[in-house]
Amino acid sequence: MNITGHNSYSGCRFCEIQGTYSQKHKHIYFPTNSKTNYIKKNHTNCLSYINEIEVALTFKDKEKLIKKYGKYK
């Protein structure tokens, strides 16, 4: 599936929710709100994220994109 682990900022396999780091617990949490509609991940977006990571020019840029999207290639 080319996704990062469940303890990453974009670790949800199903939606685009972004995690929040808890300094106290040293863990990433996913704050939820029943009134918020989360954007579901889809195949087209995943392919565009992976393509963007592949064409990044530097390793540092790739690392930033991997962290942002929760994808690796």
Phi, psi and omega in degrees: 000349179057041177244156176284173184291172183292346180258029176252170183294335178239050188277352180287131180282344190250332184223176184265023179297144178254133180283161178236130182280132176258112179296324182297315185261355180055048184209156177261130179246157177246098181293131181244154180217123184295342180270353182266133173266117181272142181283125179285144175287146175224167186298319182297315178297318180300316179295321180291323177296314180297319178297318179297322178293317182296325184269359177299141188279325183242159178297322180297319177297319178298316180299319178297317180292321177299317179294320182293315186266341183073024180242152171222157180215000000 
